[in-house]
Amino acid sequence: MRWYTAIGMKKDDADGRFCVWVDGEEKVLTEMETILWAALTWSFCEEDKVHSQMHRLLVFSLGEKQAQEWADKEDFQFCLNRLVKRGLVVLTEGCTREEAVYSIISRSVMSPMAFSRTERMKHFMEALSMGKGLKFSLRAFKKPLLTEEEYQILSNLQREGDVSYHLKCLKRKGKKQGTQFGRFPPGADTEGIYNPRSAALL
């Protein structure tokens, strides 16, 4: 089974264009690439469900009628292949989501990320101007709640982003303390280890 996920950190360039910082480069995305990249951010999606995930985002953003015009399967497949080729989306094999997550993060470099106050205000104002409502717009200022394990791994990543190294360290520590990290073989439940809301794969 093949799984896809988006990688990189969203940026706005000097001209206000949507771009993603990945592998030391700033890459500008087309409209369709932006939508597909956003649909695969914070998720590991099975190959046969990627199109429906993108369609849901289109419906949410543009409405049902316009979403149908955008969701052409031929264009979608071309765009997905292009994102993979450009290094903005990665794919991996795995029988389960947990195996896919482990496969990707064990060979990744991860960088903690956070929006600045200015960026949060910008997202807040954009959401309001699009008529999303105050309650929805205030999400721009909401910070993720981290467990102790998530906070620890993100603190380690701040100093050095080699995920596989930190997983091994936590695994060794877990064996001594009898925590969940001591039982982390491929295919195990990775919840609490990787928090895509607070980190980006580069």
Secondary structure, 3 states (H helix, E strand, C coil): CEEEEECCEEEECCCCCEEEEECCEEEECCHHHHHHHHHHCCCCEEHHHHHHHHHHHHHHHHCHHHHHHHCCHHHHHHHHHHHHHCCCEEEEECCCHHHHHHHHHCCCEEEECCCCHHHHHHHHHHHHHCCCCHHHHHHHHCCCCCCHHHHHHHHHHHHCCEHHHHHHHHHHHHHHHCCHHHHCCCCCCCCCCCCCCCEEEC
